[in-house]
Amino acid sequence: MNDKYMKIIDMEHHTSLKHPRMSMENRAAQFSPFKALTGLDDAIDETAYNSVENVLLSEHNEKFIEAP
């Protein structure tokens, strides 16, 4: 181990007198995924729906129909 950390390695972890410890739920919420791209799921679903619809139409009519 690096010598510069030897003084602090066995020290007790600091506990604030002003701020209470954060609950496990709040700590977990900080690291939970977030939706940075709102609407992306809807766009993917719409594309998938159109793709399936085009395949079904093309099999039925034996002609591929482009999505708008």
Secondary structure as a PSIPRED ss2 file (coil, helix, strand):
# PSIPRED VFORMAT (PSIPRED V4.0)

   1 M C   1.000  0.000  0.000
   2 N C   1.000  0.000  0.000
   3 D H   0.000  1.000  0.000
   4 K H   0.000  1.000  0.000
   5 Y H   0.000  1.000  0.000
   6 M C   1.000  0.000  0.000
   7 K C   1.000  0.000  0.000
   8 I C   1.000  0.000  0.000
   9 I C   1.000  0.000  0.000
  10 D C   1.000  0.000  0.000
  11 M C   1.000  0.000  0.000
  12 E C   1.000  0.000  0.000
  13 H C   1.000  0.000  0.000
  14 H C   1.000  0.000  0.000
  15 T C   1.000  0.000  0.000
  16 S C   1.000  0.000  0.000
  17 L C   1.000  0.000  0.000
  18 K C   1.000  0.000  0.000
  19 H C   1.000  0.000  0.000
  20 P C   1.000  0.000  0.000
  21 R C   1.000  0.000  0.000
  22 M C   1.000  0.000  0.000
  23 S C   1.000  0.000  0.000
  24 M H   0.000  1.000  0.000
  25 E H   0.000  1.000  0.000
  26 N H   0.000  1.000  0.000
  27 R H   0.000  1.000  0.000
  28 A H   0.000  1.000  0.000
  29 A H   0.000  1.000  0.000
  30 Q H   0.000  1.000  0.000
  31 F C   1.000  0.000  0.000
  32 S C   1.000  0.000  0.000
  33 P C   1.000  0.000  0.000
  34 F C   1.000  0.000  0.000
  35 K C   1.000  0.000  0.000
  36 A C   1.000  0.000  0.000
  37 L C   1.000  0.000  0.000
  38 T C   1.000  0.000  0.000
  39 G C   1.000  0.000  0.000
  40 L H   0.000  1.000  0.000
  41 D H   0.000  1.000  0.000
  42 D H   0.000  1.000  0.000
  43 A H   0.000  1.000  0.000
  44 I H   0.000  1.000  0.000
  45 D H   0.000  1.000  0.000
  46 E H   0.000  1.000  0.000
  47 T H   0.000  1.000  0.000
  48 A H   0.000  1.000  0.000
  49 Y H   0.000  1.000  0.000
  50 N H   0.000  1.000  0.000
  51 S H   0.000  1.000  0.000
  52 V H   0.000  1.000  0.000
  53 E H   0.000  1.000  0.000
  54 N H   0.000  1.000  0.000
  55 V H   0.000  1.000  0.000
  56 L H   0.000  1.000  0.000
  57 L H   0.000  1.000  0.000
  58 S H   0.000  1.000  0.000
  59 E H   0.000  1.000  0.000
  60 H H   0.000  1.000  0.000
  61 N H   0.000  1.000  0.000
  62 E C   1.000  0.000  0.000
  63 K C   1.000  0.000  0.000
  64 F C   1.000  0.000  0.000
  65 I C   1.000  0.000  0.000
  66 E C   1.000  0.000  0.000
  67 A C   1.000  0.000  0.000
  68 P C   1.000  0.000  0.000
